[in-house]
């Protein structure tokens, strides 16, 4: 239960108490500032508390935005301020200061809530002030101002604003124009029936898994059903975020579930298409695995670039300036969002191609589209990095090191590579990646590939031996992903035995889960996975060397079994630790997060 402390002289006909109760607040009324401080001290420290002026006039959704958003320890709108447990001390200090200043006298003209906000600002507290737009939130000073404020409230449809704000501010063309116009109403329907975003996220996952199962039947009817269900899964995927924004039900666990399930849905669908094709006598497992590798590497490029630059200083470039100018030309915004093939366009394309063509054609088009998108985005970011004079922070360098996923082998070798930082990290990583993938392509499962993998380990150690603060050092993690996943794909294909590629698909999926989980922890300011976990799964260079040795030392069938066992072992370890961590973070009341970034 949350508590709202009303301060100031009651206003006849005011709906403030009813509005606060509708938002889940228990009401307490203070006679003066001293009484408000006493009431504040009586509220348990693990509960949200708000101080609200009884003269407040405004929309209920303005109060909702200002007083119920779980992402911010301190928040305020004119005439109201709130604190979650993490911000209670700051609120208590600010109120005590105001009491000592005013002497605890009766409140008359000034708003205690607004004075508390001023004191919080003076103390350096980070008070969130939501963007209200056309919503009204004021504390009128006289009856005439109150009447004008009430007229302003009546002129704006509170519910229409709330429904519109449920849609993500920046999204892809397909999502914006083909999904959101009706999914927002589905989100409201869910909210009115007490459904949570996590429940809708889970429903989206189940729908996508059923779609994958339909695709695995290998029949035309199954493919048509799969395409339709995949589209409906995406509708639910949009709905869960819109429900979170509509009802302000943000949570750390929810953000993790949403991001993780998106990847699980897409890659499970790839597997379903491959199984369906196999039923028809067409082996497309290499294409399915290639699509997963390419899409994962695209995501790592996004994550690494953003982590390297989001807190960099002097972070400007002519390329970024040109991009900003293009954003002012309406049609170029949508073209640029579409050509990167975000999740909406990508899933729509996959769904239509599944229903109308074959899995092989679906994967061919997907690979070409994702390859073009990856080239476009990566080239633009490389150009930005070379033309800007950004200075990377220690935090950014640590984030890139965590994303690199270097294991004990690289750490041990790095100790023998002293010296000042050199701008060769990306070159070393790229050279190692070329050696190991080209070796696998030329020689297949052989001891020559083991030799190349050994060279890759050395070059990986050289790449991460010093802080990753170079202009192009953000390329190191995606290059490592391409090398590890690409080598597994090539060696499994070269094994030329039934089951090798599906086993490789499972292994890459398990490792990719670990890498995505690392990203989501960093994004949530939760740090990287524990060191023991990285050691337990070998680090990227250790896994690369191990797979090369297994391919060379075992027969093709034994290699397939080894890949399967390795995939299961890694999946059990990383998924169990991931679930333990996120559930514990949720129970511990970790700060709620909600990602409004680029469409994935």
C-alpha positions in Angstrom: 0.0 0.0 0.0 1.2 3.5 -0.9 0.4 6.5 1.3 -0.4 10.1 0.3 -0.2 12.9 2.8 -2.5 15.7 1.9 -1.4 19.2 3.0 -3.0 22.6 2.9 -6.6 23.8 3.4 -9.3 21.4 1.9 -11.0 22.7 -1.2 -14.8 22.0 -1.5 -15.6 19.9 -4.5 -12.0 18.7 -5.0 -11.6 15.2 -6.5 -8.0 14.9 -5.3 -8.8 12.2 -2.6 -10.8 10.1 -5.0 -8.1 10.4 -7.7 -5.3 9.3 -5.3 -7.4 6.4 -4.0 -7.9 5.3 -7.6 -4.1 5.2 -8.0 -3.8 2.9 -4.9 -2.9 5.5 -2.3 -4.1 5.4 1.3 -4.9 9.0 2.4 -3.6 10.8 5.4 -4.4 14.5 6.1 -1.9 16.9 7.7 -3.0 20.0 9.5 0.3 21.8 9.1 3.9 21.1 8.1 4.8 19.6 11.5 1.9 17.2 11.3 3.0 16.3 7.8 6.5 15.4 9.1 5.0 13.3 11.8 2.7 11.4 9.4 5.7 10.9 7.1 7.7 9.3 9.9 4.8 6.9 10.6 4.8 5.5 7.1 6.8 2.2 6.9 10.2 2.7 5.2 9.5 0.0 2.6 6.4 1.8 1.2 6.0 4.6 -1.3 4.9 7.9 0.1 3.6 11.1 -1.5 3.0 14.6 -0.3 0.2 16.3 -2.2 -1.3 19.8 -2.0 -5.1 19.6 -1.5 -5.5 22.5 -4.0 -4.0 20.4 -6.8 -6.0 20.6 -10.0 -5.1 18.3 -12.9 -5.7 15.2 -14.8 -5.6 11.8 -13.0 -3.0 10.6 -15.5 -0.7 13.5 -14.6 -0.8 12.3 -11.0 -0.2 8.7 -12.2 2.9 9.8 -14.2 4.2 11.8 -11.3 3.4 9.6 -8.4 3.3 5.9 -9.5 6.2 5.4 -11.9 8.4 2.7 -10.3 11.5 3.6 -12.2 12.4 6.7 -10.2 13.2 7.0 -6.5 12.0 10.6 -6.5 9.4 12.2 -8.8 7.2 15.3 -8.8 4.6 17.3 -10.7 3.4 20.7 -9.6 1.7 20.3 -6.2 2.8 16.7 -5.6 6.1 14.9 -4.8 6.7 11.2 -4.1 9.5 9.0 -2.9 10.0 5.3 -3.1 12.0 3.5 -0.3 15.3 4.5 -2.0 14.4 8.1 -1.9 12.8 8.3 1.5 15.8 9.6 3.4 16.1 12.5 0.9 12.4 13.3 1.2 12.6 13.2 5.0 15.6 15.6 5.1 13.9 18.0 2.7 10.7 18.1 4.8 12.6 18.6 8.0 14.5 21.5 6.4 11.2 23.1 5.4 9.8 22.6 8.8 12.7 24.3 10.5 12.5 27.1 8.0 8.8 27.7 8.4 8.7 26.8 12.1 5.9 24.3 11.4 3.3 26.9 11.0 0.0 26.3 9.3 0.1 26.0 5.5 -1.6 28.8 3.7 -0.3 30.1 0.4 2.9 28.2 -0.4 2.7 24.6 -1.5 4.6 22.3 0.9 5.1 19.8 -1.8 6.7 22.3 -4.2 8.9 23.7 -1.4 10.1 20.1 -0.7 11.0 19.7 -4.4 13.0 22.9 -4.2 14.8 21.6 -1.2 15.5 18.3 -2.9 17.0 20.1 -5.9 19.2 22.1 -3.6 20.4 18.9 -2.0 21.4 17.6 -5.4 18.6 15.0 -5.5 17.5 13.6 -8.9 13.8 14.4 -9.0 12.1 13.0 -12.0 9.6 15.4 -13.6 7.5 13.6 -16.3 6.8 15.2 -19.6 3.1 16.1 -19.2 2.4 17.5 -22.7 -1.2 18.6 -22.9 -2.0 17.2 -19.4 -2.8 19.7 -16.6 -1.1 19.8 -13.2 -1.3 23.0 -11.3 -1.9 24.5 -7.8 -4.2 27.5 -8.4 -3.6 30.5 -6.2 -7.2 31.8 -6.2 -10.7 30.8 -7.2 -10.4 32.3 -10.7 -7.2 30.4 -11.4 -8.9 27.3 -10.1 -11.8 27.7 -12.4 -9.5 28.3 -15.4 -7.5 25.2 -14.5 -10.7 23.0 -14.3 -11.7 24.3 -17.7 -8.3 23.3 -19.1 -8.7 19.8 -17.6 -12.1 19.4 -19.2 -10.7 20.5 -22.6 -8.2 17.6 -22.8 -9.2 13.9 -23.0 -7.1 12.3 -20.2 -7.7 8.8 -21.5 -6.8 9.7 -25.1 -3.5 11.1 -24.0 -2.8 8.1 -21.8 -3.5 5.7 -24.7 -1.4 7.6 -27.1 1.6 7.7 -24.7 1.4 3.9 -24.4 3.0 3.7 -27.8 6.8 3.8 -28.0 8.0 7.2 -29.1 10.5 5.7 -31.6 9.6 2.5 -33.5 9.8 0.9 -36.9 7.4 1.7 -39.8 5.6 -1.6 -39.7 5.1 -1.4 -35.9 4.0 2.2 -36.0 1.5 2.0 -38.8 0.4 -1.6 -38.9 0.4 -2.8 -35.3 0.3 0.1 -32.8 -3.0 1.6 -34.1 -4.9 -1.3 -32.6 -2.5 -3.0 -30.2 -2.8 0.0 -27.8 -6.4 -0.9 -27.4 -5.5 -4.5 -26.7 -3.1 -3.1 -24.0 -5.9 -1.1 -22.4 -8.2 -4.2 -22.5 -5.5 -6.2 -20.7 -5.0 -3.4 -18.1 -8.7 -3.3 -17.3 -8.7 -7.0 -16.7 -5.7 -6.9 -14.3 -3.3 -8.6 -16.7 0.4 -7.8 -16.2 3.0 -7.1 -18.9 4.9 -10.2 -17.8 1.8 -12.3 -18.5 1.4 -10.8 -21.9 5.1 -11.4 -22.6 4.7 -15.0 -21.7 1.7 -15.4 -23.9 3.7 -13.9 -26.8 6.4 -16.5 -26.2 4.0 -19.4 -26.1 2.3 -18.2 -29.3 5.7 -18.0 -31.0 6.7 -21.5 -29.9 3.4 -22.8 -31.2 4.2 -21.0 -34.5 7.5 -22.8 -34.5 5.8 -26.1 -33.9 3.4 -25.4 -36.8 6.4 -24.6 -39.1 8.0 -27.8 -38.0 5.2 -29.9 -39.5 6.5 -29.1 -43.0 3.1 -28.8 -44.5 1.6 -25.8 -46.4 -1.2 -25.5 -43.8 1.4 -25.6 -41.1 3.4 -22.8 -42.7 0.4 -20.6 -43.2 -0.6 -21.1 -39.5 3.0 -20.5 -38.5 3.1 -17.2 -40.3 -0.2 -16.0 -38.8 0.8 -17.0 -35.3 4.2 -15.3 -35.6 2.4 -12.1 -36.5 0.0 -12.5 -33.6 3.0 -13.2 -31.3 4.5 -9.9 -32.5 1.2 -8.1 -31.8 1.4 -9.4 -28.2 5.1 -8.4 -28.1 4.1 -4.8 -28.8 1.2 -5.1 -26.4 3.3 -6.0 -23.4 5.4 -2.8 -23.7 2.3 -0.7 -24.3 0.6 -2.2 -21.3 3.7 -1.4 -19.2 3.6 2.2 -20.4 -0.2 2.5 -20.1 -0.3 1.2 -16.5 3.3 2.1 -15.5 4.0 -1.5 -14.6 7.8 -1.4 -15.2 10.1 -3.9 -13.5 13.6 -5.2 -13.9 12.3 -8.7 -14.3 9.9 -7.6 -16.9 12.5 -5.9 -19.0 14.7 -9.0 -18.9 11.8 -11.3 -19.8 10.8 -9.1 -22.7 14.3 -8.9 -24.2 15.2 -12.5 -23.6 11.9 -13.9 -24.9 12.3 -11.8 -28.1 15.5 -13.6 -28.9 14.1 -17.0 -27.9 11.0 -16.6 -30.1 12.9 -15.7 -33.2 15.6 -18.3 -32.9 13.1 -21.0 -32.0 11.1 -20.1 -35.1 14.3 -20.5 -37.2 14.7 -24.0 -35.7 11.0 -24.8 -36.5 11.5 -23.8 -40.1 14.6 -26.0 -40.4 12.7 -29.0 -38.9 9.8 -28.4 -41.3 12.2 -28.2 -44.3 13.8 -31.4 -43.2 10.5 -33.2 -43.2 10.2 -32.2 -46.9 13.7 -33.5 -47.7 15.5 -30.1 -47.7 18.3 -29.5 -45.2 18.5 -25.8 -44.4 20.0 -26.1 -40.9 23.2 -24.3 -42.2 21.0 -21.4 -43.3 19.1 -21.3 -40.0 22.3 -21.3 -38.0 23.7 -18.6 -40.4 20.7 -16.4 -39.8 21.0 -16.7 -36.1 24.8 -16.0 -36.2 24.2 -12.9 -38.4 21.3 -11.6 -36.3 23.2 -12.1 -33.1 26.3 -10.3 -34.4 24.1 -7.4 -35.6 22.8 -7.1 -32.1 26.3 -7.1 -30.5 27.3 -4.4 -32.9 24.4 -2.3 -31.6 25.2 -3.1 -28.0 28.9 -2.5 -28.2 28.7 0.8 -30.1 26.1 2.2 -27.7 28.0 1.1 -24.6 31.2 2.6 -26.0 29.7 6.0 -26.8 26.7 6.7 -24.5 28.8 8.4 -21.8 31.8 9.5 -24.0 32.9 13.1 -23.9 33.5 15.3 -27.0 31.2 12.8 -28.7 30.4 14.6 -32.0 31.2 14.0 -35.6 30.2 15.3 -39.1 28.5 12.0 -39.8 26.3 12.2 -36.7 25.5 15.8 -37.6 24.4 14.7 -41.1 22.3 12.0 -39.6 20.6 14.5 -37.4 19.8 16.7 -40.4 18.3 13.8 -42.2 16.1 13.1 -39.3 14.4 16.4 -40.0 13.3 15.2 -43.4 10.2 13.1 -42.7 10.5 10.4 -45.4 14.2 9.7 -44.8 13.5 8.8 -41.2 11.2 6.0 -42.1 13.4 4.8 -45.0 16.4 4.6 -42.7 14.4 2.8 -40.0 13.1 0.2 -42.5 16.4 -0.6 -44.2 18.0 -1.7 -41.0 15.3 -4.4 -40.9 14.1 -3.9 -37.3 12.1 -6.6 -35.5 8.7 -5.5 -36.9 9.7 -5.5 -40.6 11.8 -8.6 -40.1 9.1 -10.7 -38.5 6.5 -9.5 -41.0 8.8 -10.5 -43.8 9.5 -13.9 -42.2 5.8 -14.6 -41.6 4.7 -13.7 -45.2 7.6 -15.7 -46.7 6.8 -18.7 -44.5 3.2 -18.7 -45.6 3.8 -18.1 -49.3 7.1 -19.8 -50.1 9.5 -22.4 -48.6 11.9 -22.3 -45.6 14.9 -22.2 -48.0 13.6 -19.0 -49.7 12.7 -17.5 -46.4 16.2 -17.9 -45.1 17.8 -16.7 -48.3 15.8 -13.5 -48.2 16.4 -13.1 -44.5 20.1 -13.6 -44.9 20.4 -11.1 -47.7 18.3 -8.5 -45.9 20.1 -8.9 -42.6 23.5 -8.8 -44.3 22.6 -5.5 -46.1 21.3 -4.0 -42.8 24.4 -5.1 -40.9 26.7 -3.6 -43.6 24.8 -0.4 -43.6 24.7 0.1 -39.8 28.2 -1.1 -39.2 29.7 1.0 -41.9 27.9 4.1 -40.6 29.1 3.5 -37.1 32.7 2.9 -38.2 32.6 6.2 -40.1 31.2 8.0 -37.1 33.9 6.5 -34.8 36.7 7.5 -37.2 35.5 11.1 -37.6 34.5 11.9 -34.0 37.0 12.8 -31.2 35.3 11.0 -28.4 37.1 10.1 -25.2 36.0 6.8 -23.9 35.4 6.4 -20.1 36.6 3.7 -17.9 33.0 2.5 -17.5 32.7 2.1 -21.3 36.0 0.2 -21.5 34.9 -2.1 -18.7 31.5 -2.7 -20.5 33.3 -3.6 -23.7 35.7 -6.0 -21.8 32.6 -7.7 -20.3 30.9 -8.0 -23.7 34.1 -9.5 -25.1 33.6 -12.5 -22.8 37.3 -13.3 -22.4 38.0 -16.4 -20.4 40.9 -17.7 -18.3 43.2 -18.4 -21.3 43.1 -14.8 -22.5 43.5 -13.5 -19.0 46.6 -15.7 -18.4 48.2 -14.8 -21.7 47.4 -11.1 -21.2 49.7 -11.0 -18.2 52.7 -11.6 -20.5 51.7 -8.7 -22.8 52.8 -5.6 -20.9 53.1 -2.1 -22.4 51.1 1.0 -23.1 47.8 0.9 -24.8 48.0 0.5 -28.6 45.2 1.1 -31.2 45.5 -2.6 -32.4 42.7 -4.3 -30.4 40.2 -4.4 -33.3 42.9 -5.4 -35.8 44.1 -8.3 -33.5 40.6 -9.5 -33.0 39.9 -9.4 -36.8 43.1 -11.1 -37.7 42.3 -13.9 -35.2 38.8 -14.2 -36.6 40.0 -14.5 -40.1 42.6 -17.2 -39.2 40.2 -19.4 -37.4 37.2 -19.2 -39.8 39.3 -19.4 -42.9 41.2 -22.4 -41.4 37.9 -24.1 -40.7 36.7 -23.4 -44.2 39.9 -24.6 -45.9 40.7 -27.7 -43.8 37.5 -28.6 -41.9 37.9 -30.7 -38.8 41.7 -31.1 -38.5 44.7 -30.3 -36.4 45.5 -27.4 -38.7 42.3 -25.7 -37.4 43.5 -26.4 -33.9 46.7 -24.6 -34.7 44.6 -21.6 -36.1 42.5 -21.7 -33.0 45.6 -21.5 -30.9 46.7 -18.4 -32.8 43.2 -17.0 -32.3 43.6 -17.4 -28.6 46.9 -15.5 -28.6 45.4 -12.7 -30.7 42.3 -12.5 -28.5 44.6 -12.1 -25.5 46.4 -9.3 -27.3 43.2 -7.6 -28.2 41.9 -7.4 -24.6 45.3 -7.0 -22.8 44.7 -3.2 -22.4 41.6 -1.1 -21.8 39.3 -1.0 -24.9 39.3 2.8 -25.4 40.3 3.0 -29.0 38.1 4.6 -31.7 37.2 1.1 -33.1 37.6 -1.0 -30.0 33.8 -1.4 -29.9 34.2 -3.8 -32.8 36.1 -6.4 -30.6 33.0 -8.1 -29.1 31.1 -8.5 -32.4 34.3 -9.8 -34.1 34.7 -12.4 -31.3 31.1 -13.4 -31.7 31.5 -13.8 -35.5 34.7 -15.9 -35.0 33.3 -18.3 -32.4 29.9 -18.8 -33.9 31.2 -18.9 -37.5 33.8 -21.5 -36.7 31.2 -23.7 -35.0 28.9 -23.4 -38.1 31.7 -24.2 -40.6 33.1 -27.2 -38.7 29.6 -28.6 -38.2 28.8 -28.2 -41.9 32.2 -29.8 -42.8 31.5 -32.8 -40.6 28.8 -33.8 -43.1 26.8 -36.0 -40.8 23.2 -35.9 -39.8 22.7 -34.0 -36.6 25.9 -32.0 -36.6 24.3 -28.7 -37.7 21.3 -29.0 -35.3 23.8 -29.7 -32.5 25.8 -26.7 -33.5 22.6 -24.6 -33.6 21.9 -25.6 -30.0 25.4 -24.8 -28.9 25.4 -21.4 -30.5 21.9 -20.7 -29.1 23.2 -21.6 -25.6 26.3 -19.4 -25.9 24.3 -16.5 -27.4 21.9 -16.6 -24.5 24.9 -16.1 -22.2 26.1 -13.1 -24.3 22.6 -11.6 -24.4 22.3 -12.0 -20.7 25.6 -10.1 -20.3 24.1 -7.2 -22.3 20.9 -7.0 -20.3 22.8 -7.0 -17.0 25.0 -4.1 -18.2 22.0 -2.2 -19.6 20.3 -2.7 -16.2 23.4 -1.3 -14.4 23.7 -4.7 -12.7 27.3 -5.4 -13.8 28.6 -8.3 -15.8 27.9 -12.0 -15.0 30.1 -13.3 -12.1 33.7 -14.3 -12.9 33.0 -17.9 -12.0 30.4 -18.2 -14.7 32.7 -16.9 -17.4 35.4 -19.4 -16.2 32.9 -22.3 -16.0 31.9 -21.8 -19.7 35.5 -21.2 -20.8 35.3 -17.7 -22.2 34.9 -17.2 -25.9 38.5 -18.1 -26.8 38.4 -21.2 -24.6 35.2 -22.5 -26.2 36.6 -21.8 -29.7 39.8 -23.8 -29.0 37.8 -26.6 -27.4 35.4 -27.0 -30.3 38.4 -27.1 -32.7 40.1 -29.8 -30.6 36.9 -31.9 -30.5 36.4 -31.6 -34.2 40.0 -32.8 -34.9 40.2 -35.5 -32.3 36.7 -37.2 -32.7 34.9 -38.8 -35.6 32.0 -36.9 -37.2 29.4 -38.7 -35.1 31.4 -38.4 -31.9 31.8 -34.7 -32.7 28.0 -34.3 -33.0 27.5 -35.9 -29.7 30.2 -33.7 -28.1 28.5 -30.6 -29.5 25.2 -31.7 -28.1 26.6 -32.4 -24.6 28.5 -29.1 -24.6 25.3 -27.2 -25.7 23.3 -28.8 -22.9 26.0 -28.2 -20.2 26.4 -24.5 -21.1 22.7 -24.0 -21.4 22.1 -25.5 -17.9 24.8 -23.4 -16.3 24.0 -20.0 -17.9 20.2 -20.3 -17.8 20.2 -21.4 -14.2 22.5 -18.6 -13.1 20.6 -16.0 -15.2 17.2 -17.0 -13.7 18.7 -17.0 -10.2 20.2 -13.5 -10.7 17.1 -11.8 -12.2 14.6 -13.3 -9.8 16.9 -12.3 -6.9 17.2 -8.7 -8.3 13.5 -8.5 -8.7 12.8 -9.7 -5.1 15.5 -7.3 -3.8 13.6 -4.4 -5.3 16.2 -3.5 -8.0 15.4 -0.2 -9.8 12.8 -0.8 -12.5 13.9 -0.3 -16.0 12.2 0.1 -19.4 14.0 0.3 -22.6 12.9 2.9 -25.2 15.9 2.4 -27.4 16.3 1.3 -31.0 13.9 -1.5 -32.2 15.8 -4.7 -32.1 
